[in-house]
Amino acid sequence: MSRRTPRPGLTPRVQVAGKVRGVVVMNAIAFLREQYGAAAPDLVLRDLSVGRRATFVAQLREASWEPLADFLIWLEAAQRRFAADDPGFARRLGEFAGARERSRGGYGPMVATPDAAMRMGQVLWRTIFDVGKLAIERLGPLHCRVRITEFPCTPLLWQRTLGAFEGLLSTPELRARARPLGCASEGAPCCEMEIQWEPIPQPAPPGA
């Protein structure tokens, strides 16, 4: 199992096609603001070519479709500027974004329980990306294997995706943990992870 993180600034070596929902981009921008200050998104834009900036300068909407290639270039630029030596940057960004998508993006009912998440996983994926095929194999009531094929992944996007699954699928009672098994960008047949939900210790009621 590889946990390699791409060298900061490394541009995708795959031919990236497809689109991603605007809510993914918006939540990534919100992560930068929260972690690095209100001016952080503008600093990243300065590092992009004029052509790439258009995606982020235009008025984003949660339901809009944005070029996945532009988002990947933006993600690399953000890590290069703010977290060049931080291998956990993209995963933390993904977890932050996934949690916001669960609470604010209308995805809550589809991931309300582990059972719902495993049933609705394919539908959920298609509402976020217009490329890639997701399959879920149930391994137990709180355990599944996720395989993503035909997806133009990169190591940095894979880390972001792992974090997003954890943030999106965690509930107040259960913490979702994603264990990577392989990524197509590193030579694996597909992008694959196992997800397990673990109980979160709850505070004792007053007077107990």
ABEGO torsion letter per residue (X at the ends): XBABBBBBGBBBABBBBEBBBAAAAAAAAAAAAAAAEAAAAAAAAAABBAAAAAAAABBBBAABBBBAAAAAAAAAAAAAAAAAABAAAAAAAAAAAAAAAAAAAGAAAAAABAAAAAAAAAAAAAAABABEBBBBBBAEAABBBBBBBGBBBBAAAAAAAAAAAAAAABBAABBBBBBBAEBAAAGBABBBBBBBBBBBBBBBBBGX
